[in-house]
Amino acid sequence: MAPEALPNRDDADLADMPAGVPDALVGTVLKYHSNFYYVRTDDGRAYECMAKGLLKKEGSEVLVGDRVRLDRVEAATARIAAVLP
């Protein structure tokens, strides 16, 4: 059985996503300090995050209050993969 296609994700994002991570872990940036973003997800968990390098290269700015999608999620850390509209 082939895996279902995941919505709103490109192949590069899928390659970076570890097994067992929810399709869309989304949260809100609460704080920014010394290149770290502190994000609370919709399910109430908090993560210390860094922005994906591609976001920085594209000139995307992550601001407090932004809704973001996370990947490379571990116990208490993650990476911001995208800023949501």
N, C-alpha and C positions, 0 to 999 in steps of 0.2 A: 504494500500500500504506500503510495507516494505521500510525502508530507504536504499539508495544505499550505498554500501561499499565505504569507503574513501581510496584512495591509500596511501601507505607508512605510515600507522598508525597502531599501535597495540591497543588492547582493553584498556590498562592502559592509553594511551594518550587520547583516546576517552572519558574515564570517567572523566578526568581532564578538558576537553574542555567545557567552558560555552556555552550556547545556543547563536546563533547569531554571533559567531566568524567564520571568513572565514576558510575553510578547511586548507589552508596552508598559514599562515601569515609568510612571509620570509623577512629577512632583513640582513643588514651588521652591524657588531659591529664597532662603530666609536671611542669609548673611554671606558676605564676601570678606575674606581676610587673608592676606599674604598668599595669593594665588589659589586659595581653597574656597570652594563654595559649599555652603551648608544647605542641604535640600531635605525637605520633608515630603515624603511621597503621599499619595492619596490614601494609602492604607495606614498612615500614621508613623511609619518608620523614618528615622533620620539617617542621612548619609553625609560623610565628608567627601567632596568631589573635586575633581579637576576637570577643566574643559578639554574636549577632544582637540588634538593639534590642528585638525582640518578647520575647526571653527575659528581658531585664531588666524590661520592663514587666509581664510575667506573674509576676515574682518568682522565676523559676527561678534557682537558684544553681548555678554550675559550679565544681566542686571538683577538686583534684588527685586523680587516680585514676579520675575519671569517664570512661565511654565516651561519645564524642560523634560526631555526624554533621557533616561539613564541607560547605560549599558556597562559591561564589565563590573557587575555588581558582586561585591564580596560581603563579608560580615557587616562592616560599618563604612565601607568605602565604595565609590562608584565613579564612573566617568560620565560627564554630560555629553551626550551624543548629538543633541539637537535642541535648539530653542524653538518652542512651538508658537504658532501664531496666536 
